[in-house]
């Protein structure tokens, strides 16, 4: 039977406790989805820093677990049928942990699929579009003189925020009850507002529901713990 030590990645990031979930991540908006989920579920885990400044994500050990060289990734030593399992892609990790524990995703079929649709809304819309906007206002794209690429992502980010704002009318969370949809969405809202400083660009203050929603999510103790795990150097 396969054991945790059979995973090549553990040679670079050894497990202190091989009986608990191993998280390989960085505190980016995608990375914190996994750490927040683990904290919300109160599942024991070890967090290993994948430092992009050192190109950790390009090492053979990391690529052996995630050939797409992105974070986060996990190994669950007690996976399906008690067999160790590695998993990458933040959305897949959220679904897996929700189904493993029976928490943060409704068992009602209709609500389950609705939760998944809002998770996909983040994966296919909010994440890529907000990320591209960040490129044009905070990173190398800010030096591009042509205003059209940046404006494209400003417009799309604003449109997506308005879709979310309408969904939150009369609701505390995307699915009424806090769920994996929220854990996927709000880290990107935080990044847009606080890291990219894009509030004025996307008319943040004109939104009726999103700002309070973000503050509500950030106030959760498990969220505060997950946002800083694994610690940066």
Buried (B, 14 or more C-beta within 10 A) or exposed (E): EEEBEEBBBBEBBEBEEBEBBBBBBBBBBBBBBBBBBBBBBEBEBBBBBBEEEEEBBEBEBBBBBBEEBBBBBBBBBEBEEEEBBBBBBBBEBBBBBBBBBEBBBBEEEEBBEBBBEBBEBBBEBBBBBBBBBBBBBBEEBEEEEEEEBBEBBBBBBBEBBBEBBEBBEEEBBBBEBBBBBBBBBBBBBBBBBEEBEBBEBBEBEEBEBBBEBBEBBBEBEBBEBBBEBBEEE
